[in-house]
Amino acid sequence: MSLIVQKFGGTSLRDISRIRHVAKLIAAAREDQNHIVVVVSAMGRTTDELCHLADQFNTLPNPRERSSLLVTGEMQSAALLVMALNELDLGAATLSAAQLDMRAVGRYDEAKLCSLNKERIEQYLAKQIIPVICGFQALNQDDEWVTLGRGGSDTSAVFIASQIKADRCDIYTDVDGVYTSDPRIVELAKKISKISFEEMLEMASQGAKVLQTRSVELAMSYGIA
């Protein structure tokens, strides 16, 4: 039996049909007797839409309030995914960063994770309840919402995997692996069957959008597959 963190990005959760598909993927992993912890991004382009709403005001949005707005996207997708899992008779429950006491330091919009209380996750797993955790968000030392930057849910997932000592962290997106270039743009792009942390870190730092750079750094530091 393995402990697996599964992270699903916005394209995987862009509408109700895709959310139901994700629920089936989680159910299949559970059928193999695995313990599953799920981390989600906001649905589709929700984060962009929330940023657009904030930009409608004449004054530059306050970073504190902007973060308070953006974290709602992940809460929405987490709740909907739990409903889809319940539809399949699977026990599941949402967990926000606040409920996990997940802490980060730094700027409101590019904070770095530093701690979490894993007991709530362990309690849910012991009861056969799938924790569905809101990625991208955390609390700072003043109990205020902060976000982790673009692609921050990747970092949330890897950090959680490191703290609960998961066997691996699976990142789901709209392509089936890491390619030599974006397969949606470059017809001759080839899928890479295996890649080292160092190679993935270099690709991420050079602008590849498959994984957030910070998530790769954390995976390398903690040895998370």
Summary of the structure (lengths in Angstrom):
residues: 225
radius of gyration: 17.0
end to end distance: 16.2
largest distance: 54.2
contacts: 735
relative contact order: 0.16
helix: 41%
strand: 18%
